[in-house]
Each structure stands twice: as C-alpha cells, then as structure tokens.
Amino acid sequence: MKKQWFTISVYSENNVGLLNRISGIFLKRHINIESLNVSKSEIENVSKFTIVVHTTEDWVRNIVGQIEKQIEVIKAFSHTDDETIYQESALFKIASHLLFDERQIQNIIKENNAQIVTVLRDFFVLAKSGRRNEIDEMYEQLKPFGIMQFVRSGRIAVTKSEMQISSLLKEFQNG
C-alpha cells in the first residue's frame, strides 16, 4: 500500500500524560510524527491534537484505533490532505542591515506575502503562513543571505466536511 500524508485529529480531555501515551503509539510502530499541534478546540473544555504523519492508510487506521483506546480521548479522525484545509506558520530572524542593503530581501518578502513582525537594530523578524512547501521555498530564498534563527509551527487544519465530533457532542450535551 502506498504511503501518503494524513492529518490525525484527536479530541480529548486536557489531562497530563496523554501526549506521552499518544506519541508512544507512534513510537511502537516506528512512525515519525512530522508535525504536532495541540490547542483548545471549538468545544468547551476539549483539546484538539493535530498530528501529521506520512504512512499507509492501513497504518493510520490502526493508529487512530489505538489512540481512541486512551481513556481521555473522546474521538480521533484521520484525513488526507485533499480532505483538509491546512496551514503552518514560520518565523525568520534576519540581520537588519540586509533589509536595507539587499533589494532582493524586499522582493522575497513581497513575493511570498510575508510580514515584517519587528525591526530592531541588529535583526528583523519575518512571519510567513502557508503550506509547508511555501515556507520551504521562502527558506531556500533567504538561506543565501543568512538566517539567524528559524522556527516553524505544527500544522493547523480544519476538515472540508463537517466533523462528526460536533454532532456527537451536541447529542451528548442535550441528552
């Protein structure tokens, strides 16, 4: 079976140790977590884990089943890239003199729809949101000028179709 990118959404109670147990599920199967984001969800007192992996459909189905066995997990879903709308964010720290001395830097900022977050005497910081390949492309464009620091967030994603969790929890709250 062919490997592809999957976004796994896990809705859970916010309990200590759950992240460790979930990452252990991937570790046992030797599957690397490419991206991980944890935040509050659209449902009060429920956290959402967004996990990106590159694996087969069979493996992702198995992983989702194992994640759902965790007591604090309400529901877990997997989606292909075609079924989600997703983005990542990145920050680039660059030497300040380049902003004024290198015209190409200004072109890179404009062409990539990046934002200048701050400008200080020694450095400036750029923010870029988009797909992973867009951030990688900007990284490669800035690399020859020298990147002082770089950080990328985990993927954030919403599904194109309605999530079953919303109706499931509405029933639970009303019942």
Helices and strands as residue ranges (DSSP letters): E 4-12, H 18-28, E 33-40, E 47-55, H 57-68, E 73-80, G 81-83, E 84-95, H 96-101, H 103-111, E 115-119, E 123-130, H 132-142, G 143-145, E 149-152, E 156-159, H 164-174
